[in-house]
Amino acid sequence: MNDRTVTVFGGTGFLGRRVVRHLRKGEFSVRIASRHPERGKKLFGSDDPQLQSVEANIHDERSIADALSGAYGVVNAVSLYIEHGQETFHSVHVESAQRVAAQAHRAGVERLAHVSGIGSDAASPSLYIRKRGEGELAVRAAFADALLIRPAVMFGSDDAFLTTILKLLRRLPIYPMFGGGLTRLQPAYVEDVAEAIARALQGTETHAITYECAGPRVYSYEEFLRAVAHESGLKPTLIAIPFAAWHALAWFAEMLPSPPVTRNQVELMQVDNVSSPEMPGFGELGISPHSVEEILQEMLWDH
Ligand SMILES: NC(=O)c1ccc[n+]([C@@H]2O[C@H](COP(=O)([O-])OP(=O)(O)OC[C@H]3O[C@@H](n4cnc5c(N)ncnc54)[C@H](OP(=O)(O)O)[C@@H]3O)[C@@H](O)[C@H]2O)c1
């Protein structure tokens, strides 16, 4: 039995809830920290004495410090995909990421895994990608041995990526592609990424490492759509829609309460989302990643 506690900020999210499960399998005690702790209780029940849900907001120093009290490790899996009011990419991905790292350092936490994204780059012209890059630098400045986890776009049964594509492929007679469908992507299975985070925290290597977690195959966006359609027995007609048209559409869509597409998403679809061969990843953590086709078959079988 492991009496070490790991606090997971964002432990109720798409990735975070899996990180919680994989950490428990690795016999860590886990403290799930989010703004809505009742979601943690609903997700995980209250039978496991090694699992605790606490209220915390990473914009608030005091609540971070409370959530970290006595912890051995911390995972920051908090997201922000659309800016609104005070919730900006800078406030969440740079300032608050730095705040979590600084509080972890101050509390004497031994291990920090900060979840970022493949392609994070402080010099990128895209605001989102730039803020993810600045966030990584700010985290390392506050906690020198921080582990940076950069997932590729992730898929899983309750994702917003593969399930949306599948739904649209089934409904639309003609599928509009982002640009010419040439952007490269290497989707990662969310359970594999969660296992990677748990193993990285269990490992004996305690110095700063950046892991890029990407799936077994690189696709062009068009190849990906065709692969998903093939697995699902569909034969869609794909048409190229120029990125300028997507930007205009997203600009209008952002006026809606829950926009189906945002300019930030369009910008992300213009940049390749693949791992660099020289960076450590699943292989170094002893994980053989699942393919989209494999998981899609399971998902289709379940429905
Ligand atoms: N999904 C992907 O394909 C993908 C790909 C690459 C990288 N990533 C990165 O992976 C990480 C996790 O993403 P995800 O898709 O799993 O996110 P998600 O499903 O949106 O979950 C976000 C989590 O963060 C919590 N949260 C949000 N704001 C918070 C705050 N101010 N203080 C404390 N908790 C807060 C949310 O709970 P409450 O709302 O209750 O607070 C929730 O538990 C992010 O860094 C994301 O950028 C994701």
The ligand as an SDF file (V2000), in Angstrom:
LIG
                    3D

 48 52  0  0  0  0  0  0  0  0999 V2000
   -8.8800   17.0760  -24.7600 N   0  0  0  0  0  0  0  0  0  0  0  0
   -7.8570   17.0260  -25.5980 C   0  0  0  0  0  0  0  0  0  0  0  0
   -7.9060   16.4760  -26.7320 O   0  0  0  0  0  0  0  0  0  0  0  0
   -6.5250   17.6290  -25.1900 C   0  0  0  0  0  0  0  0  0  0  0  0
   -5.4290   17.5510  -26.0750 C   0  0  0  0  0  0  0  0  0  0  0  0
   -4.1870   18.0690  -25.6790 C   0  0  0  0  0  0  0  0  0  0  0  0
   -4.0620   18.6460  -24.4210 C   0  0  0  0  0  0  0  0  0  0  0  0
   -5.1470   18.7110  -23.5820 N   0  0  0  0  0  0  0  0  0  0  0  0
   -4.9540   19.3090  -22.2650 C   0  0  0  0  0  0  0  0  0  0  0  0
   -5.2690   18.3530  -21.2580 O   0  0  0  0  0  0  0  0  0  0  0  0
   -5.7350   19.0510  -20.0700 C   0  0  0  0  0  0  0  0  0  0  0  0
   -7.0860   18.4680  -19.6530 C   0  0  0  0  0  0  0  0  0  0  0  0
   -8.0020   18.7000  -20.7170 O   0  0  0  0  0  0  0  0  0  0  0  0
   -9.4930   18.0780  -20.7140 P   0  0  0  0  0  0  0  0  0  0  0  0
   -9.9590   18.0780  -22.1240 O   0  0  0  0  0  0  0  0  0  0  0  0
   -9.4940   16.8270  -19.9110 O   0  0  0  0  0  0  0  0  0  0  0  0
  -10.2900   19.2090  -19.8970 O   0  0  0  0  0  0  0  0  0  0  0  0
  -11.8070   19.2250  -19.3830 P   0  0  0  0  0  0  0  0  0  0  0  0
  -12.5220   17.9580  -19.6910 O   0  0  0  0  0  0  0  0  0  0  0  0
  -12.3900   20.5040  -19.8780 O   0  0  0  0  0  0  0  0  0  0  0  0
  -11.6460   19.2880  -17.7880 O   0  0  0  0  0  0  0  0  0  0  0  0
  -11.1590   20.4230  -17.1430 C   0  0  0  0  0  0  0  0  0  0  0  0
  -11.0980   20.1920  -15.6540 C   0  0  0  0  0  0  0  0  0  0  0  0
  -10.5370   21.3580  -15.0270 O   0  0  0  0  0  0  0  0  0  0  0  0
  -11.3990   21.8020  -13.9770 C   0  0  0  0  0  0  0  0  0  0  0  0
  -11.2470   23.2630  -13.8950 N   0  0  0  0  0  0  0  0  0  0  0  0
  -11.5110   24.1780  -14.8500 C   0  0  0  0  0  0  0  0  0  0  0  0
  -11.1840   25.4140  -14.4010 N   0  0  0  0  0  0  0  0  0  0  0  0
  -10.7030   25.2630  -13.1490 C   0  0  0  0  0  0  0  0  0  0  0  0
  -10.2060   26.1610  -12.1570 C   0  0  0  0  0  0  0  0  0  0  0  0
  -10.1610   27.4920  -12.3680 N   0  0  0  0  0  0  0  0  0  0  0  0
   -9.7720   25.6670  -10.9710 N   0  0  0  0  0  0  0  0  0  0  0  0
   -9.8190   24.3240  -10.7240 C   0  0  0  0  0  0  0  0  0  0  0  0
  -10.2820   23.4150  -11.6270 N   0  0  0  0  0  0  0  0  0  0  0  0
  -10.7200   23.8870  -12.8180 C   0  0  0  0  0  0  0  0  0  0  0  0
  -12.8000   21.3290  -14.4100 C   0  0  0  0  0  0  0  0  0  0  0  0
  -13.6920   21.1700  -13.3130 O   0  0  0  0  0  0  0  0  0  0  0  0
  -14.5820   22.4040  -12.7570 P   0  0  0  0  0  0  0  0  0  0  0  0
  -15.1980   23.0630  -13.9520 O   0  0  0  0  0  0  0  0  0  0  0  0
  -15.5560   21.7820  -11.8150 O   0  0  0  0  0  0  0  0  0  0  0  0
  -13.6150   23.2970  -12.0290 O   0  0  0  0  0  0  0  0  0  0  0  0
  -12.4530   19.9570  -14.9870 C   0  0  0  0  0  0  0  0  0  0  0  0
  -12.2580   19.0300  -13.9360 O   0  0  0  0  0  0  0  0  0  0  0  0
   -5.7560   20.5330  -20.4600 C   0  0  0  0  0  0  0  0  0  0  0  0
   -4.5380   21.1280  -20.1070 O   0  0  0  0  0  0  0  0  0  0  0  0
   -5.8870   20.4820  -21.9710 C   0  0  0  0  0  0  0  0  0  0  0  0
   -5.4490   21.6550  -22.6120 O   0  0  0  0  0  0  0  0  0  0  0  0
   -6.3570   18.2210  -23.9250 C   0  0  0  0  0  0  0  0  0  0  0  0
  1  2  1  0
  2  3  2  0
  2  4  1  0
  4  5  1  0
  4 48  2  0
  5  6  2  0
  6  7  1  0
  7  8  2  0
  8  9  1  0
  8 48  1  0
  9 10  1  0
  9 46  1  0
 10 11  1  0
 11 12  1  0
 11 44  1  0
 12 13  1  0
 13 14  1  0
 14 15  2  0
 14 16  1  0
 14 17  1  0
 17 18  1  0
 18 19  2  0
 18 20  1  0
 18 21  1  0
 21 22  1  0
 22 23  1  0
 23 24  1  0
 23 42  1  0
 24 25  1  0
 25 26  1  0
 25 36  1  0
 26 27  1  0
 26 35  1  0
 27 28  2  0
 28 29  1  0
 29 30  1  0
 29 35  2  0
 30 31  1  0
 30 32  2  0
 32 33  1  0
 33 34  2  0
 34 35  1  0
 36 37  1  0
 36 42  1  0
 37 38  1  0
 38 39  2  0
 38 40  1  0
 38 41  1  0
 42 43  1  0
 44 45  1  0
 44 46  1  0
 46 47  1  0
M  CHG  2   8   1  16  -1
M  END
$$$$
